[in-house]
Each structure stands twice: as structure tokens, then as C-alpha cells.
Amino acid sequence: IPGYPRGDIHVDNHAWYVHPENPDYLIDGNDGGLAISRDRGKTWQYVENLPFGQYYHINVDNDIPYHVYGGMQDNGSWRGPGYVWKNGSLLNGYWQEVCYGDGFDVVPDPSNSRYGYAMSQEGNVIRYDVATGYSKYIRPIHPKGIKLRFNWNAAIAQDPFDAGTIYFGSQFVHKSTDRGDSWTIISPDLTTNNPLEQKQDSSGGLTPDVTGAENHTTIICIAPSKVKQGMIWAGTDDGNVQVTTDGGKNWTNGTPRIKDLPAGSWIPQIQPSTYKAEEAFVVANNYRQNDWNPYVFHTRDAGKTWERIVTPNQVSGYALSFLQDPVEPNLFFLGTEFGLYFSLNQGKSWTKWNNGYPSVSTMDMTEQMREGDLVIGTFGRSAYIFDDIRPLRELASRGAGILDSTLHLFTSPDAWIAEFQQHAGPHDIGDAVFTGENKPYGAMISFSVKDTAGKQKVSLEVLNQKRQVIRTIRFEPKPGFNRFQWGLDRKGPRYPGSAKPGKDENEPGGITVLPGDYLIRLSYKGKTDSTPIVVHSDPRIQPKIQNLKASNLLMDSLNHYSAIGAEAYDQLQDAKKAVDIILSQLQDDSTQTDLKKTTTTMKDSIQNLSEMFTGKHREQGLTTDENVVTRYYWDARQYIGSGYDVPGDNARIAVSLFRKDMERAVDRINNFFGNSWKPYQEKIQKAQITPFKAIKSFTF
């Protein structure tokens, strides 16, 4: 294509459009997405808002926040955030390519996620450094010069017991104990080694095309047990399921024992159980021979016997991926050509996941253990994250009958008090760039309710270690499953001039809680349930707890003064309402001229006192009325709330000035009610007009 240099827009073009009335307008669909030209191909615009990645594999690390890893068809291997502590959404620019070419599995080093392994087609594997971009080529070579057969999507695995040990597959299993610098072959040829299926170099036809995708009789998955060291499974693209229990000294082909496994089918995944060394799950697919049935097999005795756990009448499409939950053994996930399924009873029945997830090739899945997130790679719709699947674990453990309860509160994941920064790049990005959904800030609270008739609200209470209620939030639930984010804040004070919450309105939020253990208590229609929750500080900052406590104490003082001022201001407004009522009652009474005049004077006095808090008039813009008593309140909140060290002079001075201003204002209010309002009240009562509330004095 004229003006179409490699590096600007992806090659391997598959779709082409020319506008019927404007031949300058072109659209190209290629292996990298969509490109648009408005000048007949001289320049091209890459379309950034179409999430159509084709993942072969998916992985995660244990960073906070954690990263997602995966390789995509003809689009390299990548590392990106599962969520970010930044304002806004997940952006394309957060992702870093770690390996070029067709992207396949990416394996982060469990001891340091800066490093890892990534592959391109036909077994080309590197060890990368994500911080510098350095990569070292580490593909195994046979010491005797025997030709190695690497699949287009070759097998790689991290040893669960040694961070420096990895495995790689050709027709042999290769083992490295020095992160790929050297390799040892620990198996015989584990494939059928059928020479009739190894003629890809001469299969071309009219236009020979030998890319490595045609390689056959190769190992396509390696799966070391996380329970027993030295127990390793391997699957091939010609139907073999092999296992060793002694680190590779001896191998057993279990294929003949797997009833219903079609001959020559591919074994793209073997998932060893995290509960028992002898237990494993095998995924097989045979669609290349026009067999679209799902095949997943389960062994409990290291491959001696097998049980098929999914049938064509249970799911739609051939099987691609499988995961047994590592915390709840009854919970299974199954990916097929047409979507995601889950089972709460070890595969006896399957349910398709339809909420927010497409019917798409579900190629691979894993869990981020700390956060309980299910992370999925699809072939066509990029990656998905299901935040916190603990509710599914509980349903699998206790049964779906818990959903019949009036109220049920599920276990909550840990929460982090995190600082959010502005995202990199332009501030306002419009709609031309894809923006993924970010995990919301705060503590994730999951619960279910059965009956929502009457629109009764759920009451959510947060209790501290002394089991004191420090925050109460009320909201209306929806029938069935609900999620709510507690913003990690305590109950806040009202500041003078703020409106009183109504009967059904929530109390104001306040400062962030201290890191520690809390209890979430939910109440609904006479039922109560609770769950503990742990709140952590930002791991990037690691503030000293004594500094946070000092800030909290100073903020408590500030809030105490503010609450007194708010109460005093409220009393002024109650007096104003009474005065307005009296004036309306005296409006047509010509005998009460003096009382009208006195009442008008009272109203003016109340207005003047109120203006200590509100100012005389509202200015548009960013100006601050220097005469209001709240002028130092917001400064003090900023100084205290934005620091992780012991509150400094600015914070303490602002609190002191706010208190002095508030004391002067409250003294004036007390003086007004003691010296002016009481005599006035007596006059009104003598006139048998009584719109008054009880009056009290305010002290610090």
C-alpha cells in the first residue's frame, strides 16, 4: 500500500473498505486492528478504542496493584495493570510490550516481577527486564544437534517450588535451574513422533507458507504440581497426556486410560489440583477434526482412572480452558469457544456466565490469589477481570440456599488506603482511546437480599476494634446480589452552614480510618449479618501509625469545634424560623407595633450572626470571604488530611485560628440568646405566641 511503511500500521491485512463517494477515505482491517486513511493512504490513523485482542494465555503477578500478563495473536506479549491507583479508567498506555512477534505465554518471575519470560512463535523465548527493555534469548538447543520441534504456541511453566527453575517444551521437556541460561532435557520424546505429521516444510502447495504454525507432534502444555515437587504433567498436540512423579526420570502416558478422548486431539491445558498431588484436570479439543464437543477429564489417582466432567448437553462449544478454584475445591470454571461456564458442585452441573461477559473464545484463566480476582484471556475480546469471586466460593461451599436468606453478607477482601494520582498523558482524552473499567476505591462489600418489597434500606455499619460504630450508611438494595463500596472513611462532622441530614439521608463522611481490623455489620428487615475486613496503608508510602494517630487526634479536635459551631448555627436558624412565624402572625395585628419592631430587630440580629458563618453574600469564582469563621476550617482539613507525617505548624496554627474564630462567634451567639433572645421570648410568650424550642449554651 503506498505510504504504508511497516511500524506505522500493522501488516497482515484482512479487510478493506473504500468509500463509494470519496475514494480518499479508506479503512483497513488487519492483525493489529483497524486503520483509517483520509488521503488515499498517504497517512493513517490507528483506531485505539476497539478492545479486540486475541489472547492465547493469561497470567498475573502478586504486586500491589497486581499486573496482568498475556500474549496476543501477531501482537506481541504484554504486561499491564489489573487496576491502577490513578484517577479515571485503565488506558492503553499503561500496557508495556515485553516481547515482539506473535505473543503467547508470559511468565513473571515470582521472586521479582521486574523480570520474566515471554515467547513468540515456534519456541522463540526470552527472559525480559520490564524496567529497561533488555531481553536475553534463551530458547533451548539440543546438545547433540537433534532437531527440536517447537509448537507455534509452545509450552512454558514456572516451577512452584523454585523461582529460578522453569520448564519449556519441544518434543522433549527442557528444564532450566538458572532462569534459562542453560537447559537439561528431562524426558524422552513425549509425542507420538509420527513422521507423517512432521512434513510441514514440504507441505506448501501453490504458495508454500511455512511459518511454524504448521509444526506438529509437539508439547503444548507443561504443568508442574503445586503440591508435590517433581510431579509434572505434559500435554501434546497429538493426543498424549504424560506424567512424571520423580522429576522426569520416568514418564507414563495416560492417554490409553482416558475413555472418550478422541485420538489425535490437542491437549492445550492440564491443571494439577492445588489440594491433592494425584488430582488433575485435562482439557482436550478436537475441532481440527470437525469435532466440536467439549472434553474435560478429571483424575484423582495420578492418571490411573479418569472421569469426563462435561458433556455437549451441558455447555456450548468445544473446551479451551479450565480452572479449579484454589481455595474452594467445589468451584470449577470452564472456558469454551462460546463463553464462560462455572460449576458449584465439581462439574455435576454447569451455568453459563452471561452478566457482562460475551460468548467468546475463552482461551485461558487464572486467579489473583490475594484479591480473589478471576482474570480471563479471550481470543477476540481481550482480557476480563471478575473482581472478588469469594461469593462464588461461599455458594460452592455452603450451597446456593444462602441466597434464600433475607440477608446474607459475604466475606470481604482486604482494602487499601491508597493515594490516587492523575493519569499520564492528556488530561481530557475524549472517546477516541479505549478506557477500561478501573477497580473502584475503597472496601468491596458483597451481599444478597431476597425480598425488596417496601423499598426498605440496608443499614451498613463499620465498627472499629473496640466494636464502636464509626460509620453508618443506608441505601436501597436491589433484589439478589449487591455490591457496595465503603470509602474507608469515618463518620464526619457537619460544618457550620451545612444542611442537616434528613431522616432517610446519610450522615456526612469524614476522615480516612486508620489501617487495621474492622467489622462490617449489615442490617435489613430485622436481619443482621457481619464480616471482618482488614484495611491496609498504601504499600508505596508505608506511613508510621503514630503519625496517622496524631493526625487523627488533631482532626478530632478540629471536628469537635466544627460540630459545636454547626449546632450553634442550627440554633440560629431555628430562631429565624420562629421569628418568621411570629412576623406572619403579627402581620395583620395593628396593636402589636412595638412587638413587630422588636421581632424585626431580632431577625436582623440573627441574620448578622448567621453571616459570621455564611458571609454577607456569595461570590462567584474561587474567592474566599475572609470574614467568615470557617475560613481556617478547610485549610486545616487540607493540612491535616494531606500529610503522612506528624502534623506540622501550618496544621496546628490553622486549627488554633479556627478555634479562636469559632469561640468568638459562639460567645456572640450565647450572648445573643442569653441577653436578647430570652427577654424577647418572654414578651412573645406573654402575647401567647409560642413558636420556640428549648435553648442551651455551648462550651468547648
Disulfide bonds with the S-S distance in Angstrom:
none
